[in-house]
Amino acid sequence: MHRFVSAAGRAAGRVPASCRGAGEEALRGAAGRPPRGARLPPEGTARWSSAAKASAVKINEKASREKILTLESMNPQVKAVEYAVRGPIVHKAGEIEKELRKGIKKPFTEVIKANIGDAHAMGQRPITFLRQVVALCTYPNLLDSPSFPEDAKKRARRILQGCGGNSLGAYTASQGINCIREDVASYIERRDGGVPADPDNIYLTTGASDGITSILKILVSGGGKSRTGVMIPIPQYPLYSAVISELDAIQVNYYLDEENCWSLDVNELRRSLNEAKAYCNPKVLCIINPGNPTGQVQSRKCIEDVIHFAWEEKLFLLADEVYQDNVYSEGCQFHSFKKVLYEMGPEYSNNVELASFHSTSKGYMGECGYRGGYMEVLNLHPDIKGQLVKLLSVRLCPPVSGQAAMDIVVNPPVPGEESYSQFIKEKESVLNNLAKKAKLAEDMFNKVPGVHCNPLQGALYAFPRIFIPSKAIEEAKAHKMAPDMFYCMKLLEETGICVVPGSGFGQREGTYHFRMTILPQIDKLKILMEKMKDFHIKFLEKYA
Ligand SMILES: Cc1ncc(COP(=O)(O)O)c(C=O)c1O
């Protein structure tokens, strides 16, 4: 650190030698250019005044001032957060893409990002009707255009009437636009065969992520052994571990049964709960159905068992149902937790606290960027409802275009309406294609030696188990990498295919997996799977 030059010294034009070079350096910047706002005498003409030199020293002093926010001083809960879906492998994929653009030769010409469930990014086309309504809401002058169908205009007018100043640009109520919450409630009633839904229990959210985070936030309390424990499936969608970490809650793992198509066994829930009681206060049970990354669809019996368990053990249930439209396997059907809860009778339906989540991001629409979603929260203590609304109101409201997109998901064209046939055609085309790709991925993975893949009953991912030879495990350790991260990095470097290592989702000790989306177009998916097969065989040979 440099000392300030004394007034006498400045007046005499004397600057300590140690300051001179550094001062000029600071004024000119590392690249020889002055930092913004610093005035330099024209080079080679005037000599530096002592005042300029002194101010250069001051600037240098400022430049070396210690940062307030450092890795040591930052919020340790945020530092502990990990989110594998956008983790180091994706960073590496980005670097490789840059190298390809610079013309650096690789054994492939493009990076295929099969790491994230982002349908449109993988080429899926938007559902026309949804976009028409959002476009009309965004630019109401289009309501006069003959290019838009009447049923889209009708919905857009209704949404706009629910907006302040009839504009999508106005804040809405924190719980979301009333008429959209009514549409969500009607959708739930239709979906659940007439089980009543109250718009007052519906909260529109910024994607499902925001709803899940808000509910967890309000649930976490206590210190030491009474700190809230949150039970999550392993493998899990890493939003859960990330939020638990951020809130400094206690993660309580229960394992899905890979040998039985990743099913959920209540005995395992009991084991996990009983062990957790020794170190925390487990009061939340999260279920993902259909599962991410595991793709299982829970049977009605299993859901009933889980609800009974939650009732018995006084657990708050979180049902993540964002993949409710993504069910492919014959004999599998989506059953909502809400419906099963009501079918179990009033003792359950009047008592079990349940929050269930849905989103515009998945299903057949894949509108991740709109950040639309809703949650239905049942049996909440009346005092807590106010607290929840207060918490949501701090962030004002979810994006209004996302709310409009959510409306179309729950209020699509019906038979007899102008847009119905095109809507159904588009929706079925997406879902039939996904079903084909789910089967293709399962079949192709199971043909590869050392790979086993459970049926992709639903959702958007394959989560195959891979055999990694001990020599490769040793090499991974030498690189301070989890063995499946090492495998996925090699896969990326050699084939350009970007998938997420199983360790990012959690898996049983000594087992290795990766998650791959089935979103690439079918021809691309076939090529990708062939490349993966060749890579895996070579990998086994290399580390045999
Ligand atoms: C199981 C699960 N829950 C929640 C989300 C978050 O979705 P959203 O985009 O609605 O926030 C995802 C996204 O992939 C998911 O897979």
Ligand as a Chemical Component Dictionary entry (heavy atoms), coordinates in Angstrom:
data_LIG
# 
_chem_comp.id                   LIG 
_chem_comp.type                 NON-POLYMER 
_chem_comp.pdbx_formal_charge   0 
_chem_comp.three_letter_code    LIG 
# 
loop_
_chem_comp_atom.comp_id 
_chem_comp_atom.atom_id 
_chem_comp_atom.alt_atom_id 
_chem_comp_atom.type_symbol 
_chem_comp_atom.charge 
_chem_comp_atom.model_Cartn_x 
_chem_comp_atom.model_Cartn_y 
_chem_comp_atom.model_Cartn_z 
_chem_comp_atom.pdbx_ordinal 
LIG C1 C1 C 0 -39.401 -31.744 -10.558 1  
LIG C2 C2 C 0 -39.292 -30.307 -10.915 2  
LIG N1 N1 N 0 -39.854 -29.395 -10.121 3  
LIG C3 C3 C 0 -39.780 -28.090 -10.386 4  
LIG C4 C4 C 0 -39.114 -27.633 -11.492 5  
LIG C5 C5 C 0 -39.020 -26.157 -11.731 6  
LIG O1 O1 O 0 -39.788 -25.785 -12.791 7  
LIG P1 P1 P 0 -40.174 -24.275 -13.116 8  
LIG O2 O2 O 0 -39.545 -23.971 -14.430 9  
LIG O3 O3 O 0 -41.662 -24.290 -13.168 10 
LIG O4 O4 O 0 -39.685 -23.421 -12.012 11 
LIG C6 C6 C 0 -38.494 -28.536 -12.350 12 
LIG C7 C7 C 0 -37.724 -28.078 -13.513 13 
LIG O5 O5 O 0 -37.068 -28.802 -14.202 14 
LIG C8 C8 C 0 -38.597 -29.911 -12.053 15 
LIG O6 O6 O 0 -38.032 -30.827 -12.833 16 
# 
loop_
_chem_comp_bond.comp_id 
_chem_comp_bond.atom_id_1 
_chem_comp_bond.atom_id_2 
_chem_comp_bond.value_order 
_chem_comp_bond.pdbx_ordinal 
LIG C1 C2 SING 1  
LIG C2 N1 SING 2  
LIG C2 C8 DOUB 3  
LIG N1 C3 DOUB 4  
LIG C3 C4 SING 5  
LIG C4 C5 SING 6  
LIG C4 C6 DOUB 7  
LIG C5 O1 SING 8  
LIG O1 P1 SING 9  
LIG P1 O2 DOUB 10 
LIG P1 O3 SING 11 
LIG P1 O4 SING 12 
LIG C6 C7 SING 13 
LIG C6 C8 SING 14 
LIG C7 O5 DOUB 15 
LIG C8 O6 SING 16 
# 
